[in-house]
Amino acid sequence: MKKVNPEYLEKARQLSEEEQERLLSRMGGKLPRKLEKEKLTLLEAMAIQLELEDEQLQEWRARMHEIKAKELAAANAAPKSKKASSTTSIEPETKKANKSAKSVKSVDPSKKTDIKTDIKSATKKGD
């Protein structure tokens, strides 16, 4: 049986009733059975659970550090691609459509005109 660390015993004593309940609800493995069979006191079981959770947290942090280091190395090793200029790939027909679309967007919303009329006039100007 694992010996109870006095530091964690003190931490367990300082827990509020709600914190104690939450800690006990997370308890797994053999610990709840030892508590039920009265091989451990409630305080000892909580101290052991606190210690186990701290160990698990340290392991998780170490794994996350490794993952982040690998991601950073992969990001630095990946070749950087240059973006193609967007104007060079647009055909003249598409430029006309873009121009007429811009003129439709710039219509004053305070004017109460029919949108179809605005579109027609914009496409006639572009022709």
TAMOQUI-V974169 format. One record per residue. N is the residue number from 0. RES is the residue in one letter. SS is DSSP state (A for helix, B for strand, O for the rest). PHI is phi in degrees with one decimal (999 if undefined). D_LAST is the distance of its C-alpha to the last C-alpha in Angstrom with 2 decimals. Layout:
BEGIN
((N:RES:SS:PHI:D_LAST) (N:RES:SS:PHI:D_LAST))
END
This chain:
BEGIN
((0:M:O:999:87.93) (1:K:O:-71.4:85.68) (2:K:O:-77.4:87.35) (3:V:O:-82.9:85.73) (4:N:O:-76.3:84.42) (5:P:A:-60.1:85.88) (6:E:A:-62.4:82.62) (7:Y:A:-76.5:80.79) (8:L:A:-60.5:83.71) (9:E:A:-65.8:83.17) (10:K:A:-62.8:79.43) (11:A:A:-65.3:80.24) (12:R:A:-64.2:82.70) (13:Q:O:-84.5:80.05) (14:L:O:-71.5:77.56) (15:S:O:-73.7:77.03) (16:E:A:-61.9:77.86) (17:E:A:-65.9:74.20) (18:E:A:-64.2:73.62) (19:Q:A:-63.6:76.73) (20:E:A:-60.8:75.47) (21:R:A:-62.5:72.12) (22:L:A:-63.4:73.92) (23:L:A:-65.9:76.32) (24:S:A:-69.6:73.50) (25:R:O:-86.5:71.95) (26:M:O:-65.0:75.27) (27:G:O:-138.3:75.34) (28:G:O:74.9:77.56) (29:K:O:-81.9:81.31) (30:L:A:-59.2:81.24) (31:P:A:-62.7:81.13) (32:R:A:-67.6:83.98) (33:K:A:-65.7:86.11) (34:L:A:-68.2:85.49) (35:E:A:-63.3:86.48) (36:K:O:-82.1:89.63) (37:E:O:62.9:90.50) (38:K:O:-81.5:90.57) (39:L:O:-130.4:88.29) (40:T:O:-81.8:88.16) (41:L:A:-59.3:84.96) (42:L:A:-64.1:84.66) (43:E:A:-64.6:85.19) (44:A:A:-62.8:82.59) (45:M:A:-66.7:80.01) (46:A:A:-64.1:80.86) (47:I:A:-64.8:80.43) (48:Q:A:-62.2:77.10) (49:L:A:-59.9:75.87) (50:E:A:-65.1:76.93) (51:L:A:-61.4:75.25) (52:E:A:-65.5:71.97) (53:D:A:-64.2:72.13) (54:E:A:-63.2:72.73) (55:Q:A:-64.0:69.80) (56:L:A:-64.1:67.55) (57:Q:A:-63.3:68.59) (58:E:A:-63.7:67.91) (59:W:A:-62.4:64.47) (60:R:A:-60.8:63.61) (61:A:A:-63.7:64.75) (62:R:A:-64.1:62.60) (63:M:A:-64.7:59.52) (64:H:A:-62.5:60.17) (65:E:A:-63.3:60.31) (66:I:A:-62.0:57.08) (67:K:A:-64.3:55.23) (68:A:A:-65.3:56.68) (69:K:A:-65.2:55.52) (70:E:A:-63.4:51.98) (71:L:A:-65.3:51.88) (72:A:A:-64.4:53.21) (73:A:A:-67.7:50.65) (74:A:A:-66.9:47.78) (75:N:A:-72.3:49.07) (76:A:A:-81.8:49.57) (77:A:O:-66.8:46.09) (78:P:O:-68.4:43.81) (79:K:O:-92.4:40.93) (80:S:O:-93.5:37.56) (81:K:O:-88.4:34.80) (82:K:O:-78.9:31.43) (83:A:O:-77.3:28.54) (84:S:O:-67.0:25.73) (85:S:O:-72.8:22.88) (86:T:O:-79.4:20.16) (87:T:O:-73.8:21.57) (88:S:O:-94.3:21.20) (89:I:O:-86.1:17.53) (90:E:O:-82.9:15.37) (91:P:A:-55.2:11.94) (92:E:A:-61.1:10.46) (93:T:A:-68.5:12.55) (94:K:A:-61.8:11.56) (95:K:A:-61.5:7.92) (96:A:A:-63.7:9.87) (97:N:A:-64.0:12.38) (98:K:A:-64.4:10.37) (99:S:A:-69.5:9.24) (100:A:A:-65.5:12.86) (101:K:A:-65.6:14.27) (102:S:A:-68.9:12.93) (103:V:A:-68.9:14.47) (104:K:A:-65.4:17.62) (105:S:O:-87.6:18.01) (106:V:O:-67.1:18.41) (107:D:O:-70.0:21.91) (108:P:O:-69.2:24.19) (109:S:O:-73.2:26.61) (110:K:O:-78.7:24.30) (111:K:O:-95.7:25.01) (112:T:O:-110.1:21.67) (113:D:O:-72.4:20.66) (114:I:A:-63.5:18.65) (115:K:A:-63.2:16.75) (116:T:A:-63.7:15.64) (117:D:A:-63.5:14.54) (118:I:A:-68.2:12.50) (119:K:A:-60.6:10.83) (120:S:A:-67.0:10.15) (121:A:A:-69.1:8.96) (122:T:A:-73.3:6.39) (123:K:A:-69.1:5.28) (124:K:A:-66.0:5.59) (125:G:A:-74.7:3.83) (126:D:O:-72.1:0.00))
END
